[in-house]
Amino acid sequence: MGSASLLLGHAHPDVVSAVTEQAAKGSFFADCHPLEVEWAGLIQELIPSAERVRFVGSGTEATMLAIRIARAYSGKNKILRFEGHYHGWHEFVDLGMKAPYDRPSSLGILPGTVAATVVAPPDAQRVAEILEQDSDIGTIICEVSGANYGSVPLPFGLLGELRRLADAHNAVLIFDEVITGFRWSPGGLQARDNIIPDLTSMAKIVTGGMPGGAVGGREEFMALLDPTHEFRGRKPGVTHKGTFNGNPLVAATGAAALKQVKTGEPNRLADAAAERLRSGMRKVIEEHQVAGAVYGEASTFHVYLGEGAENGSVEDLGAEKIRGIAPEILYAMRNGLRQRGVDLMSHMSGVTSMAHSDADIDQTLEAFEDTLREMISEQLVGRA
Ligand SMILES: Cc1ncc(COP(=O)(O)O)c(C=O)c1O
């Protein structure tokens, strides 16, 4: 599923003709292009916060630009981000990507970047306390599904609280909708739940499965990129460049994909496929009396194998327990499925597309059940 970029499935005919028609006309002109305007217009229509749109080269670049705008606008150096949330691989968001959260995940990260990053648990009370104590935090960024496209779901109500706290503390709120954008609904999580951030990072589905990304945002924030707009004595306030941003090939596939998304049909079909898969997997787990849960929003699914999931929900388990599944269980599941022709996006999580047929889902469920049987016989999983 192209790391969750292919809501329309592989080689959707509209996307294929968009890219081939444009390739025949030319791949790149190093200037603005009508397709770029059409693509941006579709994003504006769908994503509520996207009063203005800027194109970038990837999801990593989208969060990097959004954070730069947020720092410039707030005039404050520090960002607040959440434990285990993934926002790409760049310097600004390395600390906190994975446990231990007080140590960068990589060598080569500047101490200054670490000092400017505050990693919080997804808990509104803790966020409120941190913001109260540290007035140099001017940016809040969040994976709106919860960490890793929802494998660790957010507590109910947290995003609304973040909106309120950001306003109360003059912080810029960034929703990272690289995965949820166009998947949680055609307008992402923000349209579905009507919680509107200041800036939104997008990639994956927004390009129709080609390399690229976008930042959308309210006009007052995006104006910092405008060379005619003076901000704190600078024109523009924020520098942003990039050779291939919004190039015609990607603009063509992005516009083609979003025209489909706008109809609501891709979401309806992909969500139905995922629901069929989730309930089928739940049934398999129950029938084999294996301790665990199957969950996920929209067209995603996550499997948890272990004790403590109440009524099929992982809400009260906490991140450490969800992430604490033993590596041999993760590998057994992934390899067992692969041997049976099913490859998931992560070890025990994945996404569906509008192209998945009932037969695809049935094949996946069969592979899941056979793999689980094997894991039971090897005593890798516990009984409920
Ligand atoms: C929520 C989120 N943000 C940012 C990124 C980074 O995007 P990219 O891999 O296009 O740089 C990802 C990638 O998976 C993501 O899931």
The ligand as a Gaussian input file, in Angstrom:
#p B3LYP/6-31G(d) Opt

LIG

0 1
 C        2.762000      11.020000      10.365000
 C        3.955000      11.092000       9.470000
 N        4.615000      12.256000       9.327000
 C        5.672000      12.399000       8.522000
 C        6.153000      11.316000       7.797000
 C        7.335000      11.487000       6.907000
 O        6.953000      11.417000       5.567000
 P        8.024000      11.040000       4.428000
 O        8.375000       9.607000       4.623000
 O        7.288000      11.324000       3.141000
 O        9.195000      11.926000       4.607000
 C        5.503000      10.077000       7.898000
 C        5.981000       8.915000       7.135000
 O        5.566000       7.806000       7.297000
 C        4.382000       9.961000       8.753000
 O        3.738000       8.796000       8.902000

